[in-house]
């Protein structure tokens, strides 16, 4: 699918050099891929921040309870 975009030439060239890529299409594809991955990581981290842990949790007690079938 061909798409026409107005992208800052200086910014695109910097990204191409930093990414050590040969052509503009590779640069844009890589940038979009990394952008998506970053956003997905943020969503995952945000979800992890909503987990509530037991305040008096003790891993040793839980391990003993599992071993003795409590």
N, CA, C and O of each residue as an XYZ file, in Angstrom:
280
protein
N       0.851     -1.167      0.000
C       0.000      0.000      0.000
C       0.900      1.235      0.000
O       1.658      1.450      0.946
N       0.824      2.010     -1.011
C       1.625      3.228     -1.114
C       0.958      4.347     -0.330
O      -0.253      4.553     -0.414
N       1.771      5.064      0.431
C       1.281      6.176      1.230
C       2.260      7.331      1.095
O       3.475      7.135      1.117
N       1.725      8.524      0.957
C       2.571      9.701      0.879
C       2.559     10.390      2.235
O       1.500     10.701      2.780
N       3.763     10.627      2.776
C       3.889     11.287      4.075
C       4.852     12.450      3.967
O       5.826     12.397      3.215
N       4.579     13.491      4.715
C       5.497     14.624      4.798
C       6.300     14.447      6.085
O       5.834     14.793      7.171
N       7.504     13.909      5.953
C       8.363     13.640      7.105
C       9.574     14.563      7.024
O      10.146     14.762      5.953
N       9.950     15.114      8.150
C      11.120     15.989      8.223
C      12.347     15.226      7.715
O      12.729     14.202      8.281
N      12.956     15.735      6.647
C      14.097     15.055      6.011
C      15.288     14.915      6.953
O      15.960     13.883      6.954
N      15.551     15.938      7.749
C      16.684     15.894      8.678
C      16.458     14.812      9.723
O      17.365     14.041     10.038
N      15.244     14.758     10.258
C      14.902     13.761     11.275
C      14.976     12.348     10.703
O      15.489     11.433     11.346
N      14.464     12.183      9.502
C      14.491     10.871      8.853
C      15.926     10.426      8.571
O      16.262      9.256      8.756
N      16.758     11.343      8.132
C      18.160     11.007      7.852
C      18.908     10.656      9.138
O      19.716      9.727      9.154
N      18.642     11.391     10.207
C      19.271     11.062     11.503
C      18.866      9.674     11.962
O      19.706      8.896     12.413
N      17.584      9.362     11.851
C      17.084      8.046     12.253
C      17.710      6.948     11.396
O      18.055      5.879     11.900
N      17.854      7.214     10.113
C      18.457      6.224      9.213
C      19.902      5.936      9.610
O      20.335      4.784      9.628
N      20.642      7.000      9.929
C      22.048      6.826     10.328
C      22.170      6.112     11.665
O      22.978      5.196     11.815
N      21.369      6.532     12.634
C      21.421      5.912     13.969
C      21.054      4.437     13.891
O      21.673      3.600     14.549
N      20.058      4.126     13.094
C      19.623      2.742     12.939
C      20.485      1.930     11.999
O      20.291      0.723     11.851
N      21.444      2.597     11.359
C      22.330      1.941     10.390
C      21.532      1.219      9.305
O      21.817      0.076      8.947
N      20.531      1.922      8.801
C      19.659      1.376      7.765
C      20.005      2.010      6.417
O      20.586      3.093      6.358
N      19.641      1.320      5.340
C      20.028      1.773      4.013
C      19.009      2.701      3.367
O      19.382      3.679      2.719
N      17.731      2.400      3.538
C      16.719      3.166      2.816
C      15.667      3.733      3.769
O      15.523      3.284      4.906
N      14.940      4.726      3.273
C      13.931      5.411      4.086
C      12.821      4.464      4.528
O      12.347      4.537      5.662
N      12.411      3.579      3.630
C      11.324      2.653      3.965
C      11.706      1.775      5.150
O      10.894      1.567      6.052
N      12.939      1.255      5.159
C      13.405      0.447      6.298
C      13.377      1.264      7.584
O      12.999      0.764      8.643
N      13.781      2.523      7.477
C      13.846      3.409      8.640
C      12.456      3.627      9.229
O      12.262      3.508     10.439
N      11.504      3.944      8.378
C      10.136      4.190      8.849
C       9.535      2.909      9.418
O       8.878      2.948     10.458
N       9.747      1.785      8.759
C       9.216      0.508      9.244
C       9.798      0.166     10.608
O       9.068     -0.242     11.511
N      11.108      0.330     10.760
C      11.761      0.045     12.043
C      11.248      0.981     13.138
O      10.982      0.544     14.258
N      11.111      2.257     12.814
C      10.625      3.232     13.797
C       9.209      2.896     14.254
O       8.906      2.969     15.445
N       8.348      2.530     13.318
C       6.972      2.174     13.680
C       6.927      0.900     14.515
O       6.147      0.805     15.462
N       7.756     -0.071     14.170
C       7.816     -1.325     14.927
C       8.248     -1.063     16.363
O       7.640     -1.575     17.303
N       9.300     -0.263     16.530
C       9.783      0.050     17.873
C       8.772      0.878     18.651
O       8.629      0.699     19.860
N       8.071      1.778     17.980
C       7.037      2.581     18.625
C       5.926      1.690     19.188
O       5.488      1.869     20.324
N       5.484      0.737     18.384
C       4.429     -0.191     18.811
C       4.897     -1.025     19.995
O       4.158     -1.192     20.965
N       6.119     -1.552     19.926
C       6.660     -2.353     21.017
C       6.748     -1.544     22.310
O       6.416     -2.050     23.383
N       7.190     -0.296     22.213
C       7.300      0.555     23.385
C       5.939      0.796     24.022
O       5.802      0.730     25.243
N       4.945      1.071     23.209
C       3.591      1.297     23.734
C       3.035      0.039     24.395
O       2.382      0.119     25.436
N       3.290     -1.116     23.796
C       2.819     -2.365     24.388
C       3.519     -2.632     25.711
O       2.892     -3.120     26.651
N       4.799     -2.324     25.800
C       5.531     -2.485     27.054
C       4.973     -1.570     28.128
O       4.842     -1.976     29.283
N       4.644     -0.347     27.762
C       4.049      0.601     28.719
C       2.725      0.069     29.252
O       2.459      0.151     30.451
N       1.902     -0.472     28.375
C       0.614     -1.026     28.800
C       0.820     -2.198     29.754
O       0.105     -2.333     30.747
N       1.796     -3.039     29.450
C       2.098     -4.180     30.312
C       2.566     -3.697     31.678
O       2.113     -4.199     32.707
N       3.471     -2.722     31.690
C       3.967     -2.193     32.960
C       2.859     -1.510     33.753
O       2.825     -1.595     34.980
N       1.959     -0.839     33.056
C       0.846     -0.190     33.735
C      -0.056     -1.247     34.384
O      -0.538     -1.054     35.500
N      -0.279     -2.350     33.691
C      -1.099     -3.437     34.230
C      -0.418     -4.072     35.437
O      -1.084     -4.418     36.413
N       0.893     -4.226     35.380
C       1.617     -4.810     36.507
C       1.529     -3.922     37.743
O       1.546     -4.421     38.868
N       1.438     -2.639     37.544
C       1.331     -1.720     38.671
C       0.002     -1.800     39.390
O      -0.139     -1.240     40.478
N      -0.987     -2.487     38.809
C      -2.306     -2.553     39.426
C      -2.511     -3.825     40.253
O      -3.578     -4.022     40.835
N      -1.507     -4.677     40.305
C      -1.627     -5.912     41.071
C      -1.458     -5.599     42.546
O      -0.529     -4.892     42.936
N      -2.345     -6.120     43.350
C      -2.259     -5.903     44.792
C      -1.709     -7.156     45.454
O      -2.206     -8.261     45.235
N      -0.687     -6.971     46.258
C      -0.061     -8.077     46.965
C      -0.530     -8.085     48.411
O      -0.877     -7.048     48.976
N      -0.532     -9.282     49.000
C      -0.876     -9.378     50.417
C       0.198     -8.682     51.228
O       1.389     -8.868     50.978
N      -0.212     -7.886     52.189
C       0.752     -7.118     52.965
C       1.595     -7.993     53.879
O       2.775     -7.702     54.076
N       1.038     -9.041     54.434
C       1.781     -9.890     55.356
C       2.178    -11.202     54.706
O       2.209    -12.245     55.359
N       2.476    -11.147     53.433
C       2.841    -12.336     52.685
C       4.233    -12.779     53.083
O       5.146    -11.962     53.195
N       4.394    -14.081     53.296
C       5.694    -14.641     53.616
C       5.940    -15.860     52.751
O       5.209    -16.848     52.827
N       6.968    -15.785     51.933
C       7.209    -16.885     51.000
C       7.577    -18.173     51.724
O       7.252    -19.257     51.240
N       8.250    -18.082     52.876
C       8.638    -19.289     53.601
C       7.407    -20.001     54.156
O       7.303    -21.225     54.075
N       6.473    -19.231     54.720
C       5.246    -19.823     55.260
C       4.422    -20.453     54.134
O       3.906    -21.560     54.293
N       4.296    -19.764     53.010
C       3.547    -20.317     51.884
C       4.182    -21.607     51.367
O       3.475    -22.550     51.011
N       5.503    -21.649     51.326
C       6.197    -22.846     50.873
C       5.913    -24.001     51.829
O       5.620    -25.114     51.392
N       6.002    -23.737     53.131
C       5.717    -24.791     54.131
C       4.288    -25.280     54.001
O       4.033    -26.483     54.059
N       3.345    -24.350     53.824
C       1.939    -24.720     53.692
C       1.707    -25.626     52.475
O       0.935    -26.582     52.544
N       2.380    -25.317     51.365
C       2.251    -26.144     50.163
C       2.837    -27.527     50.398
O       2.266    -28.529     49.967
N       3.961    -27.584     51.070
C       4.619    -28.864     51.301
C       3.790    -29.773     52.198
O       3.796    -30.991     52.019
N       3.083    -29.198     53.153
C       2.297    -29.992     54.088
C       0.807    -30.027     53.719
O      -0.010    -30.542     54.483
N       0.458    -29.482     52.555
C      -0.916    -29.574     52.053
C      -1.921    -28.776     52.837
O      -3.080    -29.179     52.929
N      -1.530    -27.677     53.397
C      -2.461    -26.815     54.158
C      -3.222    -25.904     53.263
O      -4.042    -25.117     53.736
